[in-house]
Each structure stands twice: as structure tokens, then as C-alpha cells.
Amino acid sequence: MRGERPPRFRCLFCDHCCYFDKEYEMPTVFPWEKRLLEELAERLGVSLEFKPLQIYMDDENNCVIALYRWIIKGYCPFYDRAEKRCKIHEDKPYACKMYPLLLEMPTGRLMLSGKCDWVANNKDVAEKLAKEAKLIPEVFPNEFEAAKNAFIEFSSIIDYVNRRRLRQTTNLRDCAQVMDIDEYIARYG
């Protein structure tokens, strides 16, 4: 491996990315991704659950949800276990598109999932990437692009939140009204 280019990631369809038993492993989605997932779920006859993850409040007690946790217990309802494929592959959220890359918000730190069989089978590549992060886009071109786009979206939200002096909150009980960040931006500019 020394001196040679690392292999490019190729999904092995192991299904670890589509099975969840711990909440912190479950995907984080933007509000517009949540709405698209709900539309797709309605068409396919599956039910979904989301939990507000990052909430901000303005001076008039309007609450704004910037990120949701997509609560998935067991297999993702969009995962076809017989075919070992995602039923919504083209429309899946950034969190799914970037896997096995994991993006830590708000730092932008990228990590590799140890649950992925490709990563487990290519430990030498993972070690090389830890030392030479500039190779990540070469090994994970599509996944890196998704992670980059997710980070840009998140950074834009944080810039907006800071400009509007919204403060972070953890509950929705004291809210005059609740809306998603994109709806808030459309309403208040």
C-alpha cells in the first residue's frame, strides 16, 4: 500500500448502514429531507418517526428546527432486505449518501464507520486516510461530495442562526410556534 493509490470505495451491500439499534447512530436529516422522506413514505405505505435534534428560539419565542434525528429501530423502512438495496436510493438524505463517512456537526470532522464491511476489510486504507486526509475524496468521491454538501448546508444554517441571534433550546414547550429553519427563513428573511 505504501506509495500506491488506495482503492476506491465500493459498497458491499452488507446492510450495516441500514440497521440501527442505538439512537446516536441514527441519521440526522435537514427539515427538507424530512419532508421528502415523509412524502416517499406515504407513497410506499411506511411510517416514519423523527425527533427534533437542533432547535433554536428567537426573541418572540418562535422555535426553529434546524436538524432532526430520524428514529429508525432496526432496519430502515426503505431498505429492501431481499434485494439488499435502498428503495429510495436517488432520494435518500445526505447522512445516507455519505456513508461510510460520518460527519460530526458542527466541527466538520469526518470519520469512517467501523460498522461498514468495506472499511473493516480495508483497515490499511483507513489507517492511510487517518494520516493523509487529502485522499478521502479520492477513495470516497460520491460520499465525500455528500458530506461536503451537508456541511455547507449546515454552515449556512449556523451563519443564519448567528446573524439572527437565535439561541439554542432543548424543548418545544415554551414556543409560541414551531417551524422548520427553511420555513422560518422564507417568512422572516
N, C-alpha and C positions, 0 to 999 in steps of 0.2 A: 504493500500500500504506500510505502514511502516514495515520494516523488511522482506517483501516478495519480491520475484524476480519480476521485471517488465515484462509485456507481451512482446512477440516478435512481431516486426512489421509485418503486413500482409497488402498487397496492397488491397485497397477497390475499385480500378478501378474507381476512381472519375473523372479522366481526367484533374485535375488541373495541373498536371506535364507536360501535353502535349499541353497546351494552353498558348499563350504569347501575351501580349499587351504592355509590356514595354521592351525596349532593354536590360536593365540591368538584366532582368530575363531570357533572352535567353541563351541557353547553350554555354559554352566555350569548344572548341574542339582543340585537337592537330592536326597538319598537316596530320598525317597518318590516323586519324579518319575522317578528312575532305575528304580525297581521297576515303576512303571506303564508306562513305556516298554518295559521287558523283557516285561511281560505282553502289551502290544499287538503287539510284535514277534513273539512266539511265535504269536499268533493269525493274524498276516499272513504268517508264514513268512519273516521277515527277520532278519538278525543285526545285533547292535549291539556297540559297544565303548565302555567307559568307563574312565577313569583317575582315581584319587583325586587331588583337587586341593588340598583343605584338610584336613589331618589333625592331630588333637590326641592327646595322651597323658596319662593320669592317673598318679598315684603308684605304681600297681600294674602299670604298663606295658600297660594296656589302651588300644588305639588306637581313635580315634573319627573317622569320616569325616564331615565336615560338608558338603562340596561335591565334586562330580565334574565332570570335563571329559568331555563327550560327544564321542568321537572320530568324526568324520564325514569321510571322504576323498571329495571330490566331492559329488554330490547326496545329500541326506538320504534314507535308505531309505524314509521315509514320504512323500516328495514324488512326486506323480503328474505326471510330465513332460508327458504327453499332455494332461491336463486342466488343468495349471498350478495344482494345488490340493494342499493337505495332506490326506493320508488320515486323519489323527488330529486335525484342526483343534480339535475341542472338548476334547481331552485333552492338547494339546501343553504343554510346560513354560513357565514364566514367561519364560525367555530368548527363546522364540519368540513368545509373546504380546505382548511389549513392543516387538518390532522395528517400526520402525527406531530406537527408543530403545535405547541401550546404557547399562547401569547398571554403574558402577565400584564394586566392593566392596573395601574396607569403607567408602569415603568417602560413597557415596550420590550421587556426581556423575553427572548424566545427560548423555549426548552423543547426537548424531544420527549414524547410519551414513551415510557418504558413498557407500556401495555402492547404496543404495536409489534407484531411478529417481524416485520421487516427491520425495524430498529434493533430488536433483540438478536436477529440473525446477522446484523452488520455492526456489531459493537465497535469494531475498529473504525468504521466510518463515524459513528457517534463520537468516539474519542478524538478523531481528527477534527471534526466540526467544533468540538469544545475548544480546541486550540486555534483553529482557523475559521472563525465565524463567517468570513467573507465567502466561504464555499457553500454556505447554506442555500443561497439562491440557485446554485448550480445543481445541487443534489435534490432539492425540493422546489423546482421552479414554480409550479402552479400553487403549491401550498404556501410558499413564501409570498407570492403575489396576493393571495387571500389574506394572509396575516398582515401584510403591509397595508392593504386597503382597509382592513378592520382597524388598524392602529390610526390611520389617517382619519377615519370616521370618528373614532373615539377622541382623538386630539382636537378635532373641530368642535365636538360637543363640549369638551372641557374648556376650550377657549371661550365659547359662548357663555357657559356657566360662569366663568370668572369675570367676563365683561359685564354680565347682568348682575353680578354679585349674589348669585343664588347660593344658598347654604345647604349643605348635605343634611339629610334627616334619615331616620331609620323607620319611621312609622307613618302611616297614612291617616291616622285618627284625627289629627289636628288640621287636616287640609280643607280649605274652602272648596276646592275642586281638584281633580286629579286628571292629568293628561300626559300623553307621551311627549318627549322632547321635540320631535318634529312638528307636532301639532301646536306646541307652545311657541316655537319659533315662527310658525306660519301666522299665529294670532298676534304675537307681541313684537315680532321683528327682531 
